[in-house]
Amino acid sequence: MQRNQPPATLHFQGQKKPEPLQQPPCVEYLQSLAASITLMLNAPVSSNYPGDFRLRHRGPDWSGIHCHQDCYLAHQRLAIVDPTSGDQPLYNEDKTVIVTVNGEIYNHKQLREEKLKSHQFRTGSDCEVIAHLYEEYGEDFVDMLDGMFSFVLLDTRDKSFIAARDAIGITPLYMGWGLDGSVWFSSEMKALSDDCERFMSFLPGHIYSSKQGELRRWYNPPWFSEQIPSTPYDPRVLREAFEKACFRPPYIRFSSCFSVDTLAVLKRLMTDVPFGVLLSGGLDSSLVAAVAARYLANSEVASQWGSQLHTFCIGLKGSPDLKAAREVADYIGTRHHEFHFTVQEGIDALEEVIYHIETYDVTTIRASTPMFLMSRKIKSLGVKMVLSGEGSDEIFGGYLYFHKAPNKKEFHEELCRKIKALHLYDCLRANKSTSAWGLEARVPFLDKDFINIAMSIDPEWKMCDAFSTLILVGSFICCVTIRPDLGRIEKWVIRNAFDDDQKPYLPKHILYRQKEQFSDGVGYSWIDGLKEHAEKQVTDGMLMNANFIYPENTPTTKEGYYYRTIFEKFFPKNAARSTVPGGPSVACSTAKAVEWDASWSKNLDPSGRAALGVHAAAYEEATDIKPDDLTNGPPQKIQKGMVEQTTTVV
């Protein structure tokens, strides 16, 4: 793996080649931009470039730069796979193709064996296959890659280049244009803001070709059209797919029938450095941890780092997540690390958080702050890679507002909208909050194969309403009856897939724990404290004039206004504020889904507690909820919709 994030710049003016004495400042500048990919063509080199280290945090292990005539590629590395020989940039055999990559290619061994047998490799890096695939297949190879990645590749034979980003946008990438005709690419926009007049978030699942001069989509899954799927629900297939996305042969030393779920986790244990799992005690992170713990002993990484999994959690003292995470860790047998923070410590970190995550979106900042603080603690322990549970809520409709979806068509269309926007929200948070401290986060739920399987399921199965039906489980036909008085709990299809009484993955009440957004689960007083702090910083008059000060994505709350002022201090250009999405939201919904319930328009807040009548501790109902109820209370109090099952052998 290579975690790299340098800005890529291309200058197209036919200006005079710089004198040799002018080159060192440029080289120093490119190296300082860390974790960016930089190409410079026929451009004068200025000695006034700043010598800062704006992206050094993303790749602190090694700096690399390649100069070809008047072209430059710079790279900063976080070494995860092949730390000893995988420094970047990377090359083909004769060094005519140069590439810098940020990410992981999980199927690199398979590609070497099946697609690139005739090629000679210089390193054991998973990312080196990109240079050879381009040499073999030209620009039409990106869909062969299984992983999370963003890269820029230079073909020195004709000075053409391509840039591409993974299917969902797990790794960040920005594209910018300078007034001098230059084109830049960077993992973070802070590396572009000084030199580019305009920049934007590079679209996930797209490739840019200098030969064509435009972006085109390489990722075209069936669900992208938003047509309603009709595949029957099969819990075994779903579970096996997820396990495959976490671990991937040959990193498992035995042959077995893995579910799609399991394999989504297994493949992500491709690492040569210490690793762990972010465990909040919610369903998604608990499943990732449970699958990883179950199969770790039989993986290659166990021989290097031991068979006991490390898990990490953060929260305010006494928070719901801390208690649930500790219980899960004890149940699956991990070495658990629990970190605490105070509301004041979180508030003190806000400016640094917003600088690193590059957004003013309220819910992203709320969740990023504890994740940012936790990542620093994790890195101090020597860990460089973690698995995390992002993506499940978007794939299965886990946010509590999905309870109000009027029909399966709107339910499925909202899922598609949420997945397409992940690169602006949860993927951005998970990547930048961890990368701020040189830590890499991998997300099994966003495995391409797993998404395709999960999104092919008839959305009727995912909805939180009542019906009875027959399903085939092994040699049994089971009649599944959903309680009509409570409805079905969110994400029932994935919960049920891992509901194994013979070899249970998790305690039952954890498996059916109600969805708790991370910014809520770390402690309800965290969001309340943020609102109180913003109330002191922003006056009524300031908020009243917000539409004049911030006409684009005008903040509607004092908390939103406060975050916006911090963001504008670091990123004052129009291009920067345009990279952040806007619009009304309740419990993390899109603006379209707000229409599902008329009462929501009066209670627009991204917290899950804004889902009135659904969340067990909703804002208007929180007074009669005891702290213990949030993890140990009766099912009807901690979740809307426990499943009653009766099984009939036919």
JORAVEN-V422044 format. One record per residue. N is the residue number from 1. RES is the residue in three letters. OMEGA is omega in radians with two decimals (* if undefined). Layout:
# JORAVEN-V422044
n:N res:RES omega:OMEGA
n:N res:RES omega:OMEGA
This chain:
# JORAVEN-V422044
n:1 res:MET omega:3.01
n:2 res:GLN omega:3.02
n:3 res:ARG omega:-3.04
n:4 res:ASN omega:3.11
n:5 res:GLN omega:3.03
n:6 res:PRO omega:3.11
n:7 res:PRO omega:3.11
n:8 res:ALA omega:-3.14
n:9 res:THR omega:3.03
n:10 res:LEU omega:3.08
n:11 res:HIS omega:-3.03
n:12 res:PHE omega:-3.13
n:13 res:GLN omega:3.12
n:14 res:GLY omega:-3.10
n:15 res:GLN omega:-3.06
n:16 res:LYS omega:3.12
n:17 res:LYS omega:-3.08
n:18 res:PRO omega:3.06
n:19 res:GLU omega:-3.11
n:20 res:PRO omega:-3.10
n:21 res:LEU omega:-3.13
n:22 res:GLN omega:-3.01
n:23 res:GLN omega:-3.10
n:24 res:PRO omega:3.09
n:25 res:PRO omega:3.14
n:26 res:CYS omega:3.14
n:27 res:VAL omega:3.11
n:28 res:GLU omega:-3.14
n:29 res:TYR omega:-3.11
n:30 res:LEU omega:3.11
n:31 res:GLN omega:-3.12
n:32 res:SER omega:-3.12
n:33 res:LEU omega:2.98
n:34 res:ALA omega:3.02
n:35 res:ALA omega:3.03
n:36 res:SER omega:-3.09
n:37 res:ILE omega:-2.99
n:38 res:THR omega:3.02
n:39 res:LEU omega:3.10
n:40 res:MET omega:-3.10
n:41 res:LEU omega:3.03
n:42 res:ASN omega:-3.06
n:43 res:ALA omega:3.03
n:44 res:PRO omega:-3.13
n:45 res:VAL omega:-3.11
n:46 res:SER omega:3.08
n:47 res:SER omega:-3.10
n:48 res:ASN omega:3.11
n:49 res:TYR omega:-3.13
n:50 res:PRO omega:-3.13
n:51 res:GLY omega:-3.10
n:52 res:ASP omega:-3.11
n:53 res:PHE omega:-2.97
n:54 res:ARG omega:-3.13
n:55 res:LEU omega:-3.10
n:56 res:ARG omega:-3.11
n:57 res:HIS omega:-3.07
n:58 res:ARG omega:-3.10
n:59 res:GLY omega:-3.03
n:60 res:PRO omega:-2.98
n:61 res:ASP omega:-3.10
n:62 res:TRP omega:3.06
n:63 res:SER omega:3.12
n:64 res:GLY omega:3.11
n:65 res:ILE omega:3.07
n:66 res:HIS omega:3.11
n:67 res:CYS omega:3.07
n:68 res:HIS omega:-3.06
n:69 res:GLN omega:3.13
n:70 res:ASP omega:3.11
n:71 res:CYS omega:-3.10
n:72 res:TYR omega:2.99
n:73 res:LEU omega:-3.13
n:74 res:ALA omega:-3.03
n:75 res:HIS omega:3.06
n:76 res:GLN omega:-2.93
n:77 res:ARG omega:2.84
n:78 res:LEU omega:-2.97
n:79 res:ALA omega:3.12
n:80 res:ILE omega:3.10
n:81 res:VAL omega:-3.11
n:82 res:ASP omega:-3.11
n:83 res:PRO omega:-3.02
n:84 res:THR omega:-3.04
n:85 res:SER omega:-3.01
n:86 res:GLY omega:-3.13
n:87 res:ASP omega:-3.11
n:88 res:GLN omega:0.06
n:89 res:PRO omega:3.13
n:90 res:LEU omega:-2.98
n:91 res:TYR omega:2.88
n:92 res:ASN omega:-3.02
n:93 res:GLU omega:-3.07
n:94 res:ASP omega:3.09
n:95 res:LYS omega:3.04
n:96 res:THR omega:3.10
n:97 res:VAL omega:-3.10
n:98 res:ILE omega:-3.11
n:99 res:VAL omega:2.95
n:100 res:THR omega:-2.95
n:101 res:VAL omega:2.97
n:102 res:ASN omega:3.10
n:103 res:GLY omega:-3.08
n:104 res:GLU omega:3.04
n:105 res:ILE omega:-3.00
n:106 res:TYR omega:-3.11
n:107 res:ASN omega:-3.05
n:108 res:HIS omega:3.12
n:109 res:LYS omega:3.10
n:110 res:GLN omega:3.12
n:111 res:LEU omega:3.11
n:112 res:ARG omega:-3.05
n:113 res:GLU omega:-3.02
n:114 res:GLU omega:-3.04
n:115 res:LYS omega:-2.96
n:116 res:LEU omega:-3.08
n:117 res:LYS omega:-3.06
n:118 res:SER omega:-3.06
n:119 res:HIS omega:3.09
n:120 res:GLN omega:-3.10
n:121 res:PHE omega:-3.13
n:122 res:ARG omega:-3.02
n:123 res:THR omega:3.01
n:124 res:GLY omega:-3.12
n:125 res:SER omega:3.09
n:126 res:ASP omega:-3.05
n:127 res:CYS omega:-3.11
n:128 res:GLU omega:-3.13
n:129 res:VAL omega:-3.09
n:130 res:ILE omega:3.13
n:131 res:ALA omega:-3.09
n:132 res:HIS omega:3.08
n:133 res:LEU omega:3.09
n:134 res:TYR omega:3.14
n:135 res:GLU omega:-3.07
n:136 res:GLU omega:-2.99
n:137 res:TYR omega:-3.08
n:138 res:GLY omega:-3.06
n:139 res:GLU omega:-3.03
n:140 res:ASP omega:-3.13
n:141 res:PHE omega:-2.95
n:142 res:VAL omega:-3.12
n:143 res:ASP omega:3.04
n:144 res:MET omega:-3.05
n:145 res:LEU omega:3.05
n:146 res:ASP omega:-3.11
n:147 res:GLY omega:3.03
n:148 res:MET omega:-2.99
n:149 res:PHE omega:2.82
n:150 res:SER omega:-3.09
n:151 res:PHE omega:2.96
n:152 res:VAL omega:-3.08
n:153 res:LEU omega:3.12
n:154 res:LEU omega:3.03
n:155 res:ASP omega:-3.04
n:156 res:THR omega:-3.13
n:157 res:ARG omega:3.10
n:158 res:ASP omega:-3.14
n:159 res:LYS omega:3.03
n:160 res:SER omega:3.13
n:161 res:PHE omega:3.02
n:162 res:ILE omega:3.02
n:163 res:ALA omega:-3.11
n:164 res:ALA omega:3.14
n:165 res:ARG omega:-3.08
n:166 res:ASP omega:-2.93
n:167 res:ALA omega:-3.03
n:168 res:ILE omega:-3.09
n:169 res:GLY omega:3.12
n:170 res:ILE omega:3.05
n:171 res:THR omega:-3.07
n:172 res:PRO omega:3.04
n:173 res:LEU omega:3.10
n:174 res:TYR omega:3.12
n:175 res:MET omega:-3.10
n:176 res:GLY omega:-3.12
n:177 res:TRP omega:3.09
n:178 res:GLY omega:3.12
n:179 res:LEU omega:-3.14
n:180 res:ASP omega:3.14
n:181 res:GLY omega:-3.11
n:182 res:SER omega:3.06
n:183 res:VAL omega:-3.05
n:184 res:TRP omega:2.97
n:185 res:PHE omega:-3.13
n:186 res:SER omega:3.09
n:187 res:SER omega:3.09
n:188 res:GLU omega:-3.03
n:189 res:MET omega:3.11
n:190 res:LYS omega:3.10
n:191 res:ALA omega:-3.12
n:192 res:LEU omega:-2.91
n:193 res:SER omega:-3.13
n:194 res:ASP omega:-2.97
n:195 res:ASP omega:-3.09
n:196 res:CYS omega:3.07
n:197 res:GLU omega:3.12
n:198 res:ARG omega:3.06
n:199 res:PHE omega:-3.09
n:200 res:MET omega:3.03
n:201 res:SER omega:3.13
n:202 res:PHE omega:-3.04
n:203 res:LEU omega:3.07
n:204 res:PRO omega:3.09
n:205 res:GLY omega:-3.11
n:206 res:HIS omega:3.05
n:207 res:ILE omega:3.04
n:208 res:TYR omega:3.13
n:209 res:SER omega:3.12
n:210 res:SER omega:3.12
n:211 res:LYS omega:-3.14
n:212 res:GLN omega:3.10
n:213 res:GLY omega:-3.12
n:214 res:GLU omega:3.04
n:215 res:LEU omega:2.99
n:216 res:ARG omega:-3.07
n:217 res:ARG omega:3.07
n:218 res:TRP omega:-3.10
n:219 res:TYR omega:-3.07
n:220 res:ASN omega:-3.12
n:221 res:PRO omega:-3.14
n:222 res:PRO omega:-3.05
n:223 res:TRP omega:-3.04
n:224 res:PHE omega:3.13
n:225 res:SER omega:3.13
n:226 res:GLU omega:3.03
n:227 res:GLN omega:-3.04
n:228 res:ILE omega:3.13
n:229 res:PRO omega:-3.08
n:230 res:SER omega:-3.13
n:231 res:THR omega:3.11
n:232 res:PRO omega:3.13
n:233 res:TYR omega:3.07
n:234 res:ASP omega:-3.05
n:235 res:PRO omega:-3.11
n:236 res:ARG omega:3.12
n:237 res:VAL omega:-3.12
n:238 res:LEU omega:-3.13
n:239 res:ARG omega:-3.12
n:240 res:GLU omega:3.13
n:241 res:ALA omega:-3.12
n:242 res:PHE omega:3.12
n:243 res:GLU omega:3.12
n:244 res:LYS omega:-3.12
n:245 res:ALA omega:3.11
n:246 res:CYS omega:3.09
n:247 res:PHE omega:3.14
n:248 res:ARG omega:3.01
n:249 res:PRO omega:0.21
n:250 res:PRO omega:3.14
n:251 res:TYR omega:2.98
n:252 res:ILE omega:-3.00
n:253 res:ARG omega:3.11
n:254 res:PHE omega:3.11
n:255 res:SER omega:-3.13
n:256 res:SER omega:3.10
n:257 res:CYS omega:-3.13
n:258 res:PHE omega:3.04
n:259 res:SER omega:3.12
n:260 res:VAL omega:3.11
n:261 res:ASP omega:-3.08
n:262 res:THR omega:-3.07
n:263 res:LEU omega:3.05
n:264 res:ALA omega:3.10
n:265 res:VAL omega:-2.98
n:266 res:LEU omega:-3.09
n:267 res:LYS omega:-3.07
n:268 res:ARG omega:2.98
n:269 res:LEU omega:3.04
n:270 res:MET omega:-3.06
n:271 res:THR omega:3.03
n:272 res:ASP omega:-3.11
n:273 res:VAL omega:3.11
n:274 res:PRO omega:-3.05
n:275 res:PHE omega:3.09
n:276 res:GLY omega:-3.13
n:277 res:VAL omega:3.01
n:278 res:LEU omega:-3.02
n:279 res:LEU omega:3.13
n:280 res:SER omega:-3.05
n:281 res:GLY omega:3.02
n:282 res:GLY omega:-3.07
n:283 res:LEU omega:-2.95
n:284 res:ASP omega:3.14
n:285 res:SER omega:3.12
n:286 res:SER omega:3.09
n:287 res:LEU omega:3.10
n:288 res:VAL omega:-3.13
n:289 res:ALA omega:-3.11
n:290 res:ALA omega:3.13
n:291 res:VAL omega:3.14
n:292 res:ALA omega:-3.13
n:293 res:ALA omega:-3.08
n:294 res:ARG omega:-3.02
n:295 res:TYR omega:-3.06
n:296 res:LEU omega:-3.05
n:297 res:ALA omega:-3.11
n:298 res:ASN omega:-3.13
n:299 res:SER omega:3.13
n:300 res:GLU omega:-3.07
n:301 res:VAL omega:3.14
n:302 res:ALA omega:3.14
n:303 res:SER omega:3.13
n:304 res:GLN omega:-2.95
n:305 res:TRP omega:3.09
n:306 res:GLY omega:-3.04
n:307 res:SER omega:3.09
n:308 res:GLN omega:-3.10
n:309 res:LEU omega:3.02
n:310 res:HIS omega:3.09
n:311 res:THR omega:-3.03
n:312 res:PHE omega:3.12
n:313 res:CYS omega:3.09
n:314 res:ILE omega:3.09
n:315 res:GLY omega:2.95
n:316 res:LEU omega:-3.13
n:317 res:LYS omega:3.14
n:318 res:GLY omega:-3.08
n:319 res:SER omega:3.13
n:320 res:PRO omega:-3.08
n:321 res:ASP omega:-3.10
n:322 res:LEU omega:-3.12
n:323 res:LYS omega:-3.12
n:324 res:ALA omega:-3.12
n:325 res:ALA omega:3.12
n:326 res:ARG omega:3.14
n:327 res:GLU omega:3.11
n:328 res:VAL omega:-3.13
n:329 res:ALA omega:3.11
n:330 res:ASP omega:-3.08
n:331 res:TYR omega:-3.08
n:332 res:ILE omega:3.00
n:333 res:GLY omega:3.11
n:334 res:THR omega:2.97
n:335 res:ARG omega:-2.93
n:336 res:HIS omega:3.13
n:337 res:HIS omega:-3.09
n:338 res:GLU omega:-3.14
n:339 res:PHE omega:3.11
n:340 res:HIS omega:2.98
n:341 res:PHE omega:3.09
n:342 res:THR omega:3.10
n:343 res:VAL omega:-3.12
n:344 res:GLN omega:3.10
n:345 res:GLU omega:3.09
n:346 res:GLY omega:3.12
n:347 res:ILE omega:3.14
n:348 res:ASP omega:-3.09
n:349 res:ALA omega:-2.98
n:350 res:LEU omega:-3.10
n:351 res:GLU omega:3.13
n:352 res:GLU omega:3.12
n:353 res:VAL omega:-3.11
n:354 res:ILE omega:3.08
n:355 res:TYR omega:-3.08
n:356 res:HIS omega:-3.06
n:357 res:ILE omega:2.97
n:358 res:GLU omega:3.08
n:359 res:THR omega:2.99
n:360 res:TYR omega:3.10
n:361 res:ASP omega:-2.98
n:362 res:VAL omega:-3.06
n:363 res:THR omega:3.11
n:364 res:THR omega:3.13
n:365 res:ILE omega:3.11
n:366 res:ARG omega:-3.09
n:367 res:ALA omega:-3.09
n:368 res:SER omega:-3.03
n:369 res:THR omega:3.07
n:370 res:PRO omega:3.11
n:371 res:MET omega:3.08
n:372 res:PHE omega:3.13
n:373 res:LEU omega:3.13
n:374 res:MET omega:-3.11
n:375 res:SER omega:3.11
n:376 res:ARG omega:3.12
n:377 res:LYS omega:-3.12
n:378 res:ILE omega:-3.13
n:379 res:LYS omega:3.14
n:380 res:SER omega:3.10
n:381 res:LEU omega:3.14
n:382 res:GLY omega:3.14
n:383 res:VAL omega:-3.10
n:384 res:LYS omega:-3.12
n:385 res:MET omega:3.10
n:386 res:VAL omega:2.97
n:387 res:LEU omega:-3.10
n:388 res:SER omega:-2.96
n:389 res:GLY omega:-3.12
n:390 res:GLU omega:3.00
n:391 res:GLY omega:-3.09
n:392 res:SER omega:-3.10
n:393 res:ASP omega:3.13
n:394 res:GLU omega:-3.09
n:395 res:ILE omega:-3.04
n:396 res:PHE omega:-3.13
n:397 res:GLY omega:-3.05
n:398 res:GLY omega:3.13
n:399 res:TYR omega:-2.97
n:400 res:LEU omega:3.12
n:401 res:TYR omega:3.11
n:402 res:PHE omega:3.06
n:403 res:HIS omega:-3.08
n:404 res:LYS omega:3.12
n:405 res:ALA omega:-3.02
n:406 res:PRO omega:-3.13
n:407 res:ASN omega:-3.04
n:408 res:LYS omega:3.10
n:409 res:LYS omega:3.14
n:410 res:GLU omega:3.08
n:411 res:PHE omega:-3.09
n:412 res:HIS omega:3.14
n:413 res:GLU omega:3.09
n:414 res:GLU omega:3.05
n:415 res:LEU omega:-3.13
n:416 res:CYS omega:3.11
n:417 res:ARG omega:-3.11
n:418 res:LYS omega:3.14
n:419 res:ILE omega:-3.12
n:420 res:LYS omega:-3.11
n:421 res:ALA omega:-3.08
n:422 res:LEU omega:-3.10
n:423 res:HIS omega:3.13
n:424 res:LEU omega:-3.05
n:425 res:TYR omega:-2.99
n:426 res:ASP omega:3.09
n:427 res:CYS omega:3.10
n:428 res:LEU omega:-3.13
n:429 res:ARG omega:-3.07
n:430 res:ALA omega:-3.11
n:431 res:ASN omega:-3.00
n:432 res:LYS omega:3.10
n:433 res:SER omega:3.14
n:434 res:THR omega:-3.11
n:435 res:SER omega:3.08
n:436 res:ALA omega:-3.12
n:437 res:TRP omega:3.13
n:438 res:GLY omega:3.12
n:439 res:LEU omega:-3.13
n:440 res:GLU omega:3.09
n:441 res:ALA omega:3.09
n:442 res:ARG omega:-2.97
n:443 res:VAL omega:-3.07
n:444 res:PRO omega:-3.10
n:445 res:PHE omega:-3.12
n:446 res:LEU omega:2.99
n:447 res:ASP omega:-3.07
n:448 res:LYS omega:-3.11
n:449 res:ASP omega:-3.13
n:450 res:PHE omega:3.11
n:451 res:ILE omega:-3.12
n:452 res:ASN omega:3.12
n:453 res:ILE omega:-3.10
n:454 res:ALA omega:-3.10
n:455 res:MET omega:3.07
n:456 res:SER omega:-3.13
n:457 res:ILE omega:3.05
n:458 res:ASP omega:-3.05
n:459 res:PRO omega:3.05
n:460 res:GLU omega:-3.13
n:461 res:TRP omega:-3.08
n:462 res:LYS omega:-3.03
n:463 res:MET omega:-3.09
n:464 res:CYS omega:3.12
n:465 res:ASP omega:-2.98
n:466 res:ALA omega:2.94
n:467 res:PHE omega:3.09
n:468 res:SER omega:-3.13
n:469 res:THR omega:3.10
n:470 res:LEU omega:3.04
n:471 res:ILE omega:3.13
n:472 res:LEU omega:3.09
n:473 res:VAL omega:-3.05
n:474 res:GLY omega:3.12
n:475 res:SER omega:-3.11
n:476 res:PHE omega:2.96
n:477 res:ILE omega:-3.06
n:478 res:CYS omega:3.03
n:479 res:CYS omega:-3.11
n:480 res:VAL omega:-3.14
n:481 res:THR omega:3.12
n:482 res:ILE omega:-3.09
n:483 res:ARG omega:-3.10
n:484 res:PRO omega:-3.11
n:485 res:ASP omega:-3.12
n:486 res:LEU omega:-3.03
n:487 res:GLY omega:-3.09
n:488 res:ARG omega:-3.12
n:489 res:ILE omega:3.11
n:490 res:GLU omega:3.14
n:491 res:LYS omega:-3.12
n:492 res:TRP omega:-3.05
n:493 res:VAL omega:3.13
n:494 res:ILE omega:3.07
n:495 res:ARG omega:-3.11
n:496 res:ASN omega:-3.14
n:497 res:ALA omega:-3.13
n:498 res:PHE omega:3.12
n:499 res:ASP omega:-3.04
n:500 res:ASP omega:-3.12
n:501 res:ASP omega:-3.12
n:502 res:GLN omega:3.11
n:503 res:LYS omega:-3.03
n:504 res:PRO omega:3.08
n:505 res:TYR omega:-3.03
n:506 res:LEU omega:2.98
n:507 res:PRO omega:-3.04
n:508 res:LYS omega:-3.06
n:509 res:HIS omega:3.02
n:510 res:ILE omega:3.13
n:511 res:LEU omega:-3.13
n:512 res:TYR omega:3.07
n:513 res:ARG omega:-3.13
n:514 res:GLN omega:3.09
n:515 res:LYS omega:3.08
n:516 res:GLU omega:3.11
n:517 res:GLN omega:-3.02
n:518 res:PHE omega:-3.11
n:519 res:SER omega:3.02
n:520 res:ASP omega:-3.03
n:521 res:GLY omega:3.13
n:522 res:VAL omega:-3.14
n:523 res:GLY omega:-3.06
n:524 res:TYR omega:-3.13
n:525 res:SER omega:3.09
n:526 res:TRP omega:3.13
n:527 res:ILE omega:3.11
n:528 res:ASP omega:3.12
n:529 res:GLY omega:3.09
n:530 res:LEU omega:3.14
n:531 res:LYS omega:3.12
n:532 res:GLU omega:3.13
n:533 res:HIS omega:3.13
n:534 res:ALA omega:3.13
n:535 res:GLU omega:-3.14
n:536 res:LYS omega:-3.06
n:537 res:GLN omega:-3.03
n:538 res:VAL omega:-3.13
n:539 res:THR omega:3.09
n:540 res:ASP omega:-3.14
n:541 res:GLY omega:3.11
n:542 res:MET omega:-3.13
n:543 res:LEU omega:-3.13
n:544 res:MET omega:-3.11
n:545 res:ASN omega:-3.04
n:546 res:ALA omega:-3.09
n:547 res:ASN omega:3.08
n:548 res:PHE omega:-3.13
n:549 res:ILE omega:-3.11
n:550 res:TYR omega:-3.09
n:551 res:PRO omega:3.10
n:552 res:GLU omega:-3.08
n:553 res:ASN omega:-3.09
n:554 res:THR omega:3.10
n:555 res:PRO omega:-3.10
n:556 res:THR omega:3.10
n:557 res:THR omega:3.12
n:558 res:LYS omega:3.08
n:559 res:GLU omega:3.11
n:560 res:GLY omega:3.12
n:561 res:TYR omega:-3.12
n:562 res:TYR omega:3.12
n:563 res:TYR omega:-3.12
n:564 res:ARG omega:3.14
n:565 res:THR omega:3.10
n:566 res:ILE omega:3.14
n:567 res:PHE omega:-3.09
n:568 res:GLU omega:3.11
n:569 res:LYS omega:-3.13
n:570 res:PHE omega:-3.03
n:571 res:PHE omega:-3.00
n:572 res:PRO omega:-3.06
n:573 res:LYS omega:3.08
n:574 res:ASN omega:-3.12
n:575 res:ALA omega:-3.11
n:576 res:ALA omega:-3.10
n:577 res:ARG omega:3.13
n:578 res:SER omega:3.11
n:579 res:THR omega:-3.09
n:580 res:VAL omega:3.14
n:581 res:PRO omega:3.12
n:582 res:GLY omega:3.13
n:583 res:GLY omega:-3.13
n:584 res:PRO omega:-3.14
n:585 res:SER omega:2.99
n:586 res:VAL omega:-3.14
n:587 res:ALA omega:3.10
n:588 res:CYS omega:3.12
n:589 res:SER omega:2.92
n:590 res:THR omega:3.13
n:591 res:ALA omega:-3.13
n:592 res:LYS omega:-3.08
n:593 res:ALA omega:3.08
n:594 res:VAL omega:-3.12
n:595 res:GLU omega:-3.08
n:596 res:TRP omega:-3.10
n:597 res:ASP omega:-3.07
n:598 res:ALA omega:-3.10
n:599 res:SER omega:-3.09
n:600 res:TRP omega:-3.11
n:601 res:SER omega:3.12
n:602 res:LYS omega:-3.05
n:603 res:ASN omega:-3.05
n:604 res:LEU omega:3.09
n:605 res:ASP omega:-3.09
n:606 res:PRO omega:3.12
n:607 res:SER omega:3.07
n:608 res:GLY omega:3.13
n:609 res:ARG omega:3.07
n:610 res:ALA omega:3.10
n:611 res:ALA omega:-3.06
n:612 res:LEU omega:-3.14
n:613 res:GLY omega:-3.14
n:614 res:VAL omega:-3.13
n:615 res:HIS omega:-3.10
n:616 res:ALA omega:3.12
n:617 res:ALA omega:3.13
n:618 res:ALA omega:-3.05
n:619 res:TYR omega:-3.07
n:620 res:GLU omega:-3.06
n:621 res:GLU omega:-2.94
n:622 res:ALA omega:-3.00
n:623 res:THR omega:-3.10
n:624 res:ASP omega:3.10
n:625 res:ILE omega:3.11
n:626 res:LYS omega:-3.12
n:627 res:PRO omega:-3.11
n:628 res:ASP omega:-3.13
n:629 res:ASP omega:-3.04
n:630 res:LEU omega:3.08
n:631 res:THR omega:-3.05
n:632 res:ASN omega:-3.08
n:633 res:GLY omega:3.11
n:634 res:PRO omega:-3.06
n:635 res:PRO omega:-3.08
n:636 res:GLN omega:-3.14
n:637 res:LYS omega:-3.11
n:638 res:ILE omega:3.10
n:639 res:GLN omega:3.08
n:640 res:LYS omega:3.00
n:641 res:GLY omega:2.96
n:642 res:MET omega:-3.08
n:643 res:VAL omega:2.98
n:644 res:GLU omega:-3.11
n:645 res:GLN omega:2.97
n:646 res:THR omega:-3.05
n:647 res:THR omega:3.11
n:648 res:THR omega:3.09
n:649 res:VAL omega:-3.11
n:650 res:VAL omega:*
